Amino acid sequence: MKNLLYKTSLTGLIAVILLMTACEPQMKDKPDIGLPPTADQLNFSITPGSDEFHVIITNTSTVTGIPSWDFGNGVKGTGPTNEVKYSLEGDYDITMTYVTKGGTGSIKKTYNQPVTDFSIFTDPVYVNLTGGAADADGKTWVLDAGQQGHLGVGDANGLGNGLEWWSAAPYVKSGTGAYDDELTFIMTDFVVKYDNKGVSYVKGYMKDDPALATIYTNPRLNKDDYDVDYVTPTTGSWVITQKNGGYYLTISSARPIHPGLDVGAKGNEYRIVQVSENLLELTCYSAYESWTMWHYYMIPKGYVRPTITYTVNATEGTDNDVACSITNYSIPAGQSVTNVTWNFGDGSAEVTGGKDEVVHHVFMRKGTYTVTAKLNTSIGTLTTTKPVILANNNSAYVEFLLDMMITYNDFSEVQVFPVLGQDCSVTVVDNPSKIYPNKSTKVAYYTKTNNEWANAYMQLNAGYRFDLRLQQIFKVMVYGKAGDKILLKLENTDKGGNAWQTGTYDLIYTIKKDNTWEVAEYNFNGVGAGWDWTGDIFTSNIVADSRFNHDFYNVVRIMCNPGNAIGTHSFYFDELSGPHVEGIQK
């Protein structure tokens, strides 16, 4: 029995040795990514900056890595070197967090700022933001809910002001937690207080922030925004820095502090576009949607904007001569109107006239136009529109219609009318395949996500309509995935949100080959339109019906896989062409 046990043990031992030997080369093959940096490998220097309130902080670590910074004054940063301002005397803990291929380490140093920058106590930016050092309670700001653009969003990569994609209409967010939020900035100790009356308004990607409490959806909000149950007040600190030729406001706090709508401001930093006694305009980038820039207008709590009232007149005279003027002014004391800029809505150049001047404009074609008056005033630009409906063409106007097709937009050289996206993205990009039959340099790229009726659309200018009496064919070059369906239809926008009731029945082209330019043709002869159950006009053939074949349709809509609301769908298109538009010469 001993021998059996001995042999069994020996066999097991040999198996273990063989197993260890077999594993050894695999262990040696494992890549060595190193170890986290040690304290003696990390260091940074603090040297004098551009004046006695600035210092230059530079990474001097002996191991390769990427530093990020907390400068101890409410400002954070990245990069190997930063110039930092310390406005108040005192001690500041500066922390560098260092990421290497082996891990992360950190080091902290205390910097003593020996002097105070007393100029900030008279700087208009600081004084207007806080009420000044003499105001112990600080200054409280709220969203300027009555002002167009009090919230907005635009392209972070553009040169805009955060209002290009969406500019909030007055009081559009009534019923949410946005408009009762209060931000109070205090000069003493640079304190900021946030009071949201128990409810905050946030973007959807912010709703799971662990600093917030129970979330509930307000049914009046759209699918991307939420009200959240978040008890305040809460307190933090603020700091203003100067860079890139402007002032930037950074808010630091344990729990979220934001101006009315929490968009996840990158680094909690807001650019101060302007700040005066009664207006604070801010923009910020989102840390969660890097392509967006957000916009805010704020006013002091209890402040009532001075109101200038007036009447816009657009009076039709002889032969489509329309007289445009402003009357019945009510201008508060201390305010003024400089001039008025008129846009006539027919594609002609804008005209600027005096505040009391009557400006005449002759419209050549019959149609419905929107005249816009932009008053340049001491309280900003005031904009009002006035519809003008003209039943006849000007007597000097000669109809010009050809029995031919024209190219509306080739995205390289020709753009008679622009093509935009509704609930989808339409961008001009490089041609993915510059070979016959499409050697264009630029083309359009359509992409939609989880939206069944997202469409690229081309809308004619006011007064222009498609005339299908001589030519009824539309064409567009397409490039995408075989089997994808590309729909093209016509609509009339006069019905606004019910334009779909005027739409033609669907014409669909199915892409035949993957990633090959193909010509999609849509012939509307014999195609019906409208819906009898809506109570409005409908027809079985828009070309044969005089109510539809001219002076009616003004929009082309293009959709990829219409009716499919799941996933992302995309394709390239180019050379959008169709019937000659009466009055447009090419």
NUFIGU-787815 format. One record per residue (C-alpha): residue number from 1; residue in one letter; x, y, z. Coordinates in steps of 0.02 Angstrom, whole numbers, plus 32768, in hexadecimal, padded with zeros to 4 digits. Each point is the difference from the previous one (the first is absolute). Last residue first. Layout:
BEGIN
REC  num  residuo     x     y     z
REC  NUM        A     X     Y     Z
...
//
This chain:
BEGIN
REC  num  residuo     x     y     z
REC  586        K  7A17  8F4A  7340
REC  585        Q  7F67  8071  800D
REC  584        I  7F88  7FF0  8091
REC  583        G  7F59  8055  7FDC
REC  582        E  7FA0  7F60  7FE6
REC  581        V  8062  7F71  804C
REC  580        H  8048  7F8C  7F7A
REC  579        P  7FCD  7F4F  8028
REC  578        G  8077  7F94  8065
REC  577        S  80B1  7FE4  8039
REC  576        L  805F  7FCC  809C
REC  575        E  80B1  7FDF  7FC1
REC  574        D  803F  7FA3  8099
REC  573        F  7FD7  7F7F  8084
REC  572        Y  805F  7F9A  8083
REC  571        F  7FAB  7F82  8071
REC  570        S  7FD5  7FE4  80B7
REC  569        H  7F94  7F9C  8078
REC  568        T  801D  7FF0  80BB
REC  567        G  7F99  7F8E  806E
REC  566        I  7F45  7FE3  8012
REC  565        A  7F7B  807A  7FC3
REC  564        N  7FE3  7FB4  7F54
REC  563        G  7F68  8054  7FB2
REC  562        P  8066  804D  7F75
REC  561        N  809D  7F9E  7FD1
REC  560        C  8061  809C  7FCD
REC  559        M  7F97  809C  7FE7
REC  558        I  8001  808F  7F82
REC  557        R  7F86  8092  800C
REC  556        V  7FE4  8080  7F75
REC  555        V  7FA3  809D  8035
REC  554        N  7FA1  808A  7FA2
REC  553        Y  7F66  7FAB  7FB8
REC  552        F  7F69  806B  7FD3
REC  551        D  8012  8088  7F7C
REC  550        H  8001  7F7A  7F78
REC  549        N  7FC8  7F4B  7FE7
REC  548        F  7F98  7FF0  809F
REC  547        R  7F5E  8061  7FEB
REC  546        S  800D  7FED  7F42
REC  545        D  7FEE  7F43  800F
REC  544        A  804D  7F9C  7F70
REC  543        V  80B0  8001  8049
REC  542        I  7FC5  7FDF  80B2
REC  541        N  7FA4  7F62  7FCF
REC  540        S  7F86  7FA7  8075
REC  539        T  7FD4  809E  805C
REC  538        F  7FE0  8042  80AF
REC  537        I  7FB9  809F  804A
REC  536        D  7FE3  800D  80BA
REC  535        G  7F83  7FA3  806F
REC  534        T  808D  7F9F  8053
REC  533        W  7FB3  7F59  7FCC
REC  532        D  801C  8025  7F47
REC  531        W  80BC  8007  8014
REC  530        G  806E  8064  7F8C
REC  529        A  805F  7FC6  7F67
REC  528        G  7FF7  7F8A  7F6B
REC  527        V  8088  7FCF  7F85
REC  526        G  7FD1  7FF0  7F49
REC  525        N  8093  8068  7FC3
REC  524        F  8071  8013  8097
REC  523        N  8099  7FAB  7FB3
REC  522        Y  808B  7FE0  807F
REC  521        E  80AB  7FCC  7FBF
REC  520        A  8090  7FBE  806A
REC  519        V  80A7  8007  7FA4
REC  518        E  807F  7F88  804B
REC  517        W  80AC  801B  804D
REC  516        T  8043  7F5D  8045
REC  515        N  8020  7FD6  80B6
REC  514        D  7F99  7F61  8007
REC  513        K  7F96  7FDE  7F67
REC  512        K  7F47  8011  7FD5
REC  511        I  7FC2  808F  806F
REC  510        T  7F42  7FF8  8007
REC  509        Y  7FA6  809B  7FBF
REC  508        I  7F5D  8031  8054
REC  507        L  7F72  8073  7FC9
REC  506        D  7F87  801A  8090
REC  505        Y  7F5A  8055  7FE2
REC  504        T  8010  80BC  7FF2
REC  503        G  7FF4  8068  809C
REC  502        T  7F75  807D  8025
REC  501        Q  7FD1  7FB1  80A8
REC  500        W  80B9  7FF7  802C
REC  499        A  8001  80BE  8009
REC  498        N  7F9B  7FF2  80A1
REC  497        G  8088  8050  806B
REC  496        G  7FFB  809C  7F93
REC  495        K  7F6C  7FF8  7F88
REC  494        D  8053  8079  7F85
REC  493        T  8094  7F88  7FFA
REC  492        N  7FC5  7FA6  7F62
REC  491        E  804C  7F54  7FE6
REC  490        L  805E  7F98  7F7E
REC  489        K  8045  7F50  8012
REC  488        L  80A3  7FA0  7FED
REC  487        L  8020  7F58  8056
REC  486        I  80A5  7FA3  8001
REC  485        K  7FF4  7F48  802F
REC  484        D  809B  7FA1  8037
REC  483        G  8011  7F59  7FA6
REC  482        A  80B4  8017  7FCD
REC  481        K  8059  8074  807A
REC  480        G  8031  80AF  7FCC
REC  479        Y  801B  8077  7F70
REC  478        V  7F74  8068  7FB5
REC  477        M  7FF4  8079  7F6D
REC  476        V  7F5F  8065  7FFF
REC  475        K  7F7B  8018  7F7C
REC  474        F  7F56  8055  7FF9
REC  473        I  7F88  7FE9  7F6D
REC  472        Q  7F5F  8060  7FDE
REC  471        Q  802B  807C  7F77
REC  470        L  7F8B  8071  7F9D
REC  469        R  7F6B  800F  8076
REC  468        L  8061  7FD6  809F
REC  467        D  8021  80B3  8039
REC  466        F  8058  8000  80A9
REC  465        R  7FDD  8099  806A
REC  464        Y  8059  80A5  8024
REC  463        G  7FB6  8092  8061
REC  462        A  8065  7FE1  809E
REC  461        N  80A2  7FA4  7FD8
REC  460        L  7FF6  7F49  7FD2
REC  459        Q  8019  7F7C  8085
REC  458        M  807C  7F70  7FEE
REC  457        Y  7FEE  7F76  8080
REC  456        A  8066  7F73  8049
REC  455        N  7F8D  7F95  8068
REC  454        A  7FE5  7FAA  80A7
REC  453        W  7F5D  7F9D  7FF6
REC  452        E  802D  7F61  8060
REC  451        N  8074  804B  8083
REC  450        N  8072  7F8B  8061
REC  449        T  809F  8049  7FB5
REC  448        K  800C  805E  7F5C
REC  447        T  8091  801F  7F88
REC  446        Y  8007  805E  7F5B
REC  445        Y  80A5  802D  7FA9
REC  444        A  8000  8081  7F74
REC  443        V  8085  8004  7F77
REC  442        K  80A3  805B  7FDE
REC  441        T  8085  7FE9  7F7A
REC  440        S  7F87  7FC4  7F7B
REC  439        K  803B  7F71  7F90
REC  438        N  7F58  7FA9  7FFE
REC  437        P  7FD7  7F84  7F74
REC  436        Y  8090  7FDA  7FF8
REC  435        I  8082  8005  8089
REC  434        K  801D  806D  8099
REC  433        S  7FCD  7F7E  8081
REC  432        P  7FEC  803E  80B5
REC  431        N  7FDC  80B3  7FC4
REC  430        D  8040  8074  8088
REC  429        V  7F7C  8040  8079
REC  428        V  7F6E  807A  8009
REC  427        T  7F93  7FD9  8096
REC  426        V  7F4C  7FCB  801A
REC  425        S  7FDD  7FC2  80B1
REC  424        C  7F53  7FC3  8032
REC  423        D  7F64  803E  8059
REC  422        Q  7FE3  8078  7F6E
REC  421        G  809D  8017  7F96
REC  420        L  8029  808B  7F84
REC  419        V  8018  800F  7F44
REC  418        P  8025  80B0  7FC1
REC  417        F  7FAC  804B  7F64
REC  416        V  8055  8039  7F5E
REC  415        Q  809F  7FB1  8040
REC  414        V  8077  7FD3  7F73
REC  413        E  80BC  7FEE  8015
REC  412        S  8025  7F6C  8071
REC  411        F  7F62  7FCC  805D
REC  410        D  7FAA  7FD4  7F5A
REC  409        N  7F62  8062  802C
REC  408        Y  7F65  8031  7F9B
REC  407        T  8039  7FB6  7F5D
REC  406        I  7F85  802E  7F77
REC  405        M  7F88  7F99  7F9A
REC  404        M  7FAF  803B  7F5F
REC  403        D  7F60  8041  7FB2
REC  402        L  802C  80B1  8031
REC  401        L  7FA0  8082  8064
REC  400        F  801D  80BA  8007
REC  399        E  7F69  806A  802B
REC  398        V  8019  80B7  7FD9
REC  397        Y  7FEF  807B  8090
REC  396        A  7FE6  80B5  7FD1
REC  395        S  7F4B  8000  803A
REC  394        N  8033  7FBD  80AC
REC  393        N  7FB3  7F56  801E
REC  392        N  7F56  7FF0  8050
REC  391        A  7FAD  7FCA  80A2
REC  390        L  8080  8044  807A
REC  389        I  7FF7  7FCA  80B7
REC  388        V  8075  805B  8078
REC  387        P  801C  7FB9  80AD
REC  386        K  8050  806E  8088
REC  385        T  8090  7FCE  806E
REC  384        T  8049  804E  809E
REC  383        T  80B3  8003  8042
REC  382        L  8046  806C  808C
REC  381        T  80BE  800E  8002
REC  380        G  8048  8035  80A7
REC  379        I  7FC9  8071  808E
REC  378        S  8049  809F  7FB4
REC  377        T  7FA9  7FD7  7F5C
REC  376        N  801F  7FB8  7F52
REC  375        L  7F52  7FD5  7FC2
REC  374        K  7FFB  7F67  7F91
REC  373        A  7F65  8002  7F91
REC  372        T  7FDA  7F5E  7FA3
REC  371        V  7F8D  7FF5  7F69
REC  370        T  7FBB  7F51  7FE6
REC  369        Y  7FC5  7FE0  7F4E
REC  368        T  7F68  7FAA  7FB6
REC  367        G  7FFA  7FF7  7F43
REC  366        K  7FFB  8067  7F61
REC  365        R  80A5  8026  7FAE
REC  364        M  8060  80A2  7FE6
REC  363        F  7FF8  804A  80AE
REC  362        V  8026  80BA  8004
REC  361        H  8046  8044  80A3
REC  360        H  7FE4  80A9  8051
REC  359        V  804C  8039  80A5
REC  358        V  7FA1  8081  8068
REC  357        E  807C  8050  8079
REC  356        D  7FD4  801D  80B7
REC  355        K  808B  7F96  804D
REC  354        G  8075  8028  7F70
REC  353        G  8021  7F7F  7F7A
REC  352        T  8062  7F60  7FE7
REC  351        V  7FDE  7F93  7F67
REC  350        E  801A  7F45  7FF4
REC  349        A  8030  7FB8  7F56
REC  348        S  7F7E  7FA0  7F9C
REC  347        G  7FD6  7F4A  8024
REC  346        D  7F44  801C  8003
REC  345        G  7FE8  800F  80BC
REC  344        F  8000  80BF  8004
REC  343        N  8087  8014  8086
REC  342        W  7FFE  80AF  804B
REC  341        T  8081  804A  8076
REC  340        V  7FBE  808B  8070
REC  339        N  8061  808F  804F
REC  338        T  8043  8043  80A5
REC  337        V  7F6E  7FE4  8077
REC  336        S  8019  804C  80AD
REC  335        Q  7FF3  7FE5  80BC
REC  334        G  801B  807C  808F
REC  333        A  7F47  8021  8018
REC  332        P  7F97  7F6F  7FBF
REC  331        I  7FD9  7FF6  7F45
REC  330        S  7F4C  7FE6  7FC8
REC  329        Y  7FFE  8008  7F42
REC  328        N  7F5B  8003  7FA2
REC  327        T  804F  7FF0  7F53
REC  326        I  8083  7F97  7FA6
REC  325        S  8003  7FFD  7F41
REC  324        C  7FFA  7F93  7F64
REC  323        A  7FAA  803B  7F60
REC  322        V  7FE0  7F70  7F86
REC  321        D  8002  801F  7F44
REC  320        N  7FAA  7F68  7FB6
REC  319        D  7FB6  805E  7F6A
REC  318        T  7FB4  8090  8063
REC  317        G  8007  7FFC  80BD
REC  316        E  8007  7F75  8080
REC  315        T  801D  803A  80B3
REC  314        A  8081  7FAF  8070
REC  313        N  7FEF  8051  80AB
REC  312        V  8058  7FCC  80A1
REC  311        T  7FB8  804A  80A0
REC  310        Y  8068  8031  8098
REC  309        T  8029  7FD5  80B4
REC  308        I  80A7  801B  8056
REC  307        T  800A  7FA4  80A5
REC  306        P  807C  801E  808D
REC  305        R  8036  7F58  8045
REC  304        V  7FBC  7FDC  80AD
REC  303        Y  8082  7FD0  8082
REC  302        G  7FBE  7F9C  8095
REC  301        K  8092  7F87  8000
REC  300        P  808E  8048  7F99
REC  299        I  7FFF  7FC9  7F48
REC  298        M  8044  7F65  7FA8
REC  297        Y  8016  7FD3  7F48
REC  296        Y  804B  7F52  7FE4
REC  295        H  8051  7FA5  7F6D
REC  294        W  803F  7F4F  7FE2
REC  293        M  808A  7FC4  7F8B
REC  292        T  7FEF  7F4F  7FBE
REC  291        W  8074  7F87  7FA5
REC  290        S  804E  7FBA  809F
REC  289        E  7F5C  7FBA  803E
REC  288        Y  802A  7FC2  80AF
REC  287        A  807B  8085  8039
REC  286        S  7F8C  8085  7FB9
REC  285        Y  8050  80A4  7FCA
REC  284        C  7FCB  80A2  8052
REC  283        T  7FB4  80A9  7FD7
REC  282        L  7FCC  808E  8072
REC  281        E  7FA4  80A7  7FF3
REC  280        L  7FE1  805F  80A2
REC  279        L  7F91  8099  7FF2
REC  278        N  7FC3  8088  8078
REC  277        E  809A  8057  8043
REC  276        S  806B  7FC1  7F72
REC  275        V  804F  7F5A  7FD4
REC  274        Q  802D  7FC7  7F51
REC  273        V  803B  7F62  7FAA
REC  272        I  803A  7FBB  80A7
REC  271        R  8041  7F53  7FCE
REC  270        Y  7FC2  7F79  8076
REC  269        E  806A  7F7A  8053
REC  268        N  7FBF  7F6E  8067
REC  267        G  8095  7FA0  7FB6
REC  266        K  7F92  7FDD  7F69
REC  265        A  7F50  8039  8028
REC  264        G  7F91  7F69  801F
REC  263        V  7F64  8045  7FA9
REC  262        D  7FA6  8030  80A1
REC  261        L  7F77  807B  7FD2
REC  260        G  7FD8  8094  8072
REC  259        P  80AF  8047  801B
REC  258        H  8063  7F71  8051
REC  257        I  8039  7FC2  80AA
REC  256        P  8014  7F44  8016
REC  255        R  8034  7FBC  80AB
REC  254        A  80AE  8007  804D
REC  253        S  801F  80AB  7FB4
REC  252        S  8078  805E  7F8E
REC  251        I  7FC2  8082  7F82
REC  250        T  8074  8043  7F7A
REC  249        L  7FDC  80A7  7FA9
REC  248        Y  8067  802D  7F67
REC  247        Y  8030  80AF  7FC6
REC  246        G  8040  8024  7F51
REC  245        G  8096  8016  7F8C
REC  244        N  8029  7F48  7FF7
REC  243        K  801A  7FFF  80BB
REC  242        Q  7FCA  8060  809B
REC  241        T  7FC7  7FA1  8099
REC  240        I  7F6B  801B  8073
REC  239        V  7FE8  7F94  809B
REC  238        W  7F6A  7FB9  8056
REC  237        S  7FDC  7FA1  80A0
REC  236        G  7F78  7F8B  8038
REC  235        T  7F5E  7FFF  8064
REC  234        T  7F63  7F97  7FF7
REC  233        P  7F4D  8039  8019
REC  232        T  7FBD  7F82  7FD3
REC  231        V  7FA0  7F5D  7FF0
REC  230        Y  800C  7FA6  7F59
REC  229        D  7F67  7FA9  7FBB
REC  228        V  8028  7FFB  7F48
REC  227        D  7FA2  804A  7F6C
REC  226        Y  8037  7FAD  7F61
REC  225        D  802F  8029  7F4D
REC  224        D  8020  7F95  7F64
REC  223        K  7F52  7FB7  7FE4
REC  222        N  7FAA  80A9  8003
REC  221        L  7FBA  8047  80A0
REC  220        R  7F47  8014  8029
REC  219        P  7FF7  7F51  8049
REC  218        N  807A  8030  808D
REC  217        T  806E  7F69  801C
REC  216        Y  8033  7FD6  80B1
REC  215        I  80AE  7FE5  8042
REC  214        T  8027  7FDD  80B7
REC  213        A  8097  8061  8040
REC  212        L  808E  8051  7FA1
REC  211        A  80B9  7FF3  802D
REC  210        P  8005  7F53  7FB1
REC  209        D  7FE6  8050  7F54
REC  208        D  7F83  7F8E  7FAB
REC  207        K  7F99  808F  7FB8
REC  206        M  8096  8053  7FAC
REC  205        Y  7FF4  7FA4  7F58
REC  204        G  7F49  8033  7FF3
REC  203        K  8025  80B9  800B
REC  202        V  7FD2  804F  80A5
REC  201        Y  7F7A  806C  8054
REC  200        S  8010  800A  80BD
REC  199        V  7F76  7FF2  8083
REC  198        G  8004  8028  80BA
REC  197        K  7FEB  80BE  7FF8
REC  196        N  809C  8008  7F93
REC  195        D  8070  8064  8076
REC  194        Y  80B9  800B  7FD5
REC  193        K  807C  8067  8065
REC  192        V  80AA  803B  7FC0
REC  191        V  808C  8038  8077
REC  190        F  809A  8060  7FC7
REC  189        D  803E  801D  80B4
REC  188        T  7FA3  80A6  8001
REC  187        M  7FCC  8029  7F4D
REC  186        I  7F5C  7FA3  800C
REC  185        F  7FAB  7FB0  7F69
REC  184        T  7F4C  7FC6  8014
REC  183        L  7FB7  7F86  7F82
REC  182        E  7F43  7FE8  8006
REC  181        D  7F97  7F79  7FAC
REC  180        D  7F48  802E  7FEB
REC  179        Y  8000  7FF6  7F41
REC  178        A  804A  7F55  7FE0
REC  177        G  7F99  7F86  8068
REC  176        T  7F82  7FE3  7F76
REC  175        G  7F51  8045  7FE9
REC  174        S  8039  808C  7F8F
REC  173        K  808F  7FC7  7F90
REC  172        V  7FC8  8064  7F67
REC  171        Y  7FF3  809F  8069
REC  170        P  8043  806C  7F72
REC  169        A  803F  7F98  7F6C
REC  168        A  809C  7F9A  801C
REC  167        S  8082  8011  7F75
REC  166        W  802F  7F5A  7FB0
REC  165        W  8082  7FCC  7F82
REC  164        E  805C  80A6  7FEA
REC  163        L  7FED  8045  80B1
REC  162        G  80A5  7FCE  8052
REC  161        N  805C  809F  7FCE
REC  160        G  8045  7FD0  7F57
REC  159        L  80B1  7FE4  7FBE
REC  158        G  7FED  7F46  7FE4
REC  157        N  8048  7F65  8051
REC  156        A  7F8C  8004  8097
REC  155        D  7F6A  800B  7F8C
REC  154        G  7F67  804F  804E
REC  153        V  7F8C  7FFB  8095
REC  152        G  7F8A  807A  8052
REC  151        L  7FB0  803B  80A0
REC  150        H  7FCE  80B5  8021
REC  149        G  7FFE  8006  7F42
REC  148        Q  7F63  806A  7FEE
REC  147        Q  7FEA  8061  80A2
REC  146        G  7F6D  7FE8  8076
REC  145        A  8056  7F76  8063
REC  144        D  8097  806B  802E
REC  143        L  8046  7F74  806C
REC  142        V  801E  8036  80B3
REC  141        W  808E  8060  8057
REC  140        T  8019  802F  80B7
REC  139        K  8083  8080  8034
REC  138        G  8063  7FF4  80A1
REC  137        D  7FC0  8005  80B2
REC  136        A  8096  8062  8041
REC  135        D  7FEF  8085  7F78
REC  134        A  8091  8075  8028
REC  133        A  807C  7F90  7FA5
REC  132        G  7FA4  8016  7F5B
REC  131        G  7F52  7FD6  7FBE
REC  130        T  803D  7F52  7FD6
REC  129        L  8005  7FEF  7F42
REC  128        N  7FFF  80BA  7FDA
REC  127        V  808D  8021  807D
REC  126        Y  806C  7F6F  7FC4
REC  125        V  7FF1  802E  7F47
REC  124        P  8009  80BB  8025
REC  123        D  80AB  7FE9  8057
REC  122        T  7FFA  8069  809F
REC  121        F  8019  7F73  807E
REC  120        I  8069  7FA2  7F80
REC  119        S  8083  808B  800A
REC  118        F  802A  7FCC  80B3
REC  117        D  806E  7F71  7FC3
REC  116        T  8034  7FBB  80A8
REC  115        V  80B4  7FDB  8031
REC  114        P  806C  7F70  8045
REC  113        Q  7FB5  7F6C  7FA1
REC  112        N  8043  7F69  805C
REC  111        Y  8007  7F60  7F99
REC  110        T  7FE6  7F56  8051
REC  109        K  803A  7F67  7FA0
REC  108        K  7FA7  7F5E  7FD7
REC  107        I  8035  7F67  7F9D
REC  106        S  7F9D  7F7C  7FA7
REC  105        G  8013  7F54  7FB5
REC  104        T  7FAB  7F9C  7F78
REC  103        G  802A  7F5C  7FAA
REC  102        G  8084  7FA4  7F9E
REC  101        K  7FE8  8057  7F5B
REC  100        T  8009  80A7  805C
REC   99        V  7F79  8075  8043
REC   98        Y  8033  808E  8073
REC   97        T  7F8C  805F  8074
REC   96        M  804D  80A7  8033
REC   95        T  7FB7  8052  809A
REC   94        I  801A  80B6  8032
REC   93        D  7FCB  802D  80B2
REC   92        Y  7FEB  80BD  8010
REC   91        D  803A  8069  8094
REC   90        G  7FCE  80B6  8011
REC   89        E  7FFA  80A6  7FA6
REC   88        L  7F6F  8017  7F89
REC   87        S  8005  800E  7F42
REC   86        Y  8060  7F61  7FDA
REC   85        K  8015  7FF5  7F42
REC   84        V  8042  7F66  7FA8
REC   83        E  8076  7FEC  7F6C
REC   82        N  7FFF  7F4A  7FCB
REC   81        T  8086  7F89  7FC0
REC   80        P  8001  7F43  7FDD
REC   79        G  7F4B  7FF3  7FCA
REC   78        T  7F5C  7FFC  805D
REC   77        G  7F9F  8076  8070
REC   76        K  7F8E  801B  8095
REC   75        V  7FCB  80A4  804F
REC   74        G  7FAB  8012  80A8
REC   73        N  8096  8053  8052
REC   72        G  805A  7F60  8033
REC   71        F  8057  7FEB  7F5A
REC   70        D  7FB6  7F56  7FDA
REC   69        W  8067  7FBD  7F72
REC   68        S  800E  7F77  7F7D
REC   67        P  80A5  7FB5  7FC9
REC   66        I  8020  7F80  7F76
REC   65        G  8094  7F8A  8010
REC   64        T  80B8  7FE0  7FE3
REC   63        V  8068  7FEC  809E
REC   62        T  8079  8081  8047
REC   61        S  7F78  807B  8032
REC   60        T  8020  80BA  7FE0
REC   59        N  7F4A  8037  7FDF
REC   58        T  7FF6  80BE  7FF9
REC   57        I  7F9B  807E  8064
REC   56        I  8018  80B5  7FCD
REC   55        V  7FC8  807E  8081
REC   54        H  7F8E  8098  7FF3
REC   53        F  7FD2  8084  8081
REC   52        E  80A9  8059  8003
REC   51        D  8000  8013  7F43
REC   50        S  8021  7F99  7F62
REC   49        G  802E  7F65  8062
REC   48        P  807B  7FD7  808B
REC   47        T  8032  7F48  8010
REC   46        I  7FAE  7F65  8049
REC   45        S  8054  7F5C  7FCF
REC   44        F  7FB9  7F51  7FF2
REC   43        N  8036  7F56  803F
REC   42        L  7FDC  7F47  7FF3
REC   41        Q  8085  7F78  7FF6
REC   40        D  8026  8006  80BC
REC   39        A  7F4A  7FE2  8028
REC   38        T  7FF9  7F60  7F9B
REC   37        P  7FAF  7FEE  7F56
REC   36        P  7F8D  7F6A  7FEA
REC   35        L  805B  7F63  7FC9
REC   34        G  8036  7FC2  7F55
REC   33        I  7F9C  7FC4  7F6C
REC   32        D  8065  7F5E  7FF0
REC   31        P  7FB0  7F99  7F77
REC   30        K  7FDA  7F48  802B
REC   29        D  8075  7F8F  7F9C
REC   28        K  8067  7FD3  809B
REC   27        M  7F63  7FC1  8055
REC   26        Q  7FD7  7F96  7F68
REC   25        P  80B2  7FB8  7FFE
REC   24        E  7FEA  7FCA  80B7
REC   23        C  7F58  7FAA  7FEE
REC   22        A  8045  7F5F  7FB8
REC   21        T  8086  7FF5  8086
REC   20        M  7F7F  801A  8089
REC   19        L  7F93  7F78  7FB6
REC   18        L  8093  7F8A  7FEF
REC   17        I  8030  801E  80B6
REC   16        V  7F4B  7FE2  8037
REC   15        A  7FF6  7F5F  7F9C
REC   14        I  80A6  7FC4  804A
REC   13        L  7FBD  8021  80AF
REC   12        G  7F5F  7FA2  7FD8
REC   11        T  8062  7F6A  7FC3
REC   10        L  806D  8003  809B
REC    9        S  7F68  8008  8070
REC    8        T  7FAF  7F6B  7FA8
REC    7        K  80A1  7F9D  8004
REC    6        Y  8016  8021  80BA
REC    5        L  7F4D  7FD6  8025
REC    4        L  8010  7F5D  7FA1
REC    3        N  80A5  7FD9  8053
REC    2        K  7FB5  8022  80AA
REC    1        M  7F71  7F8A  7FD9
//
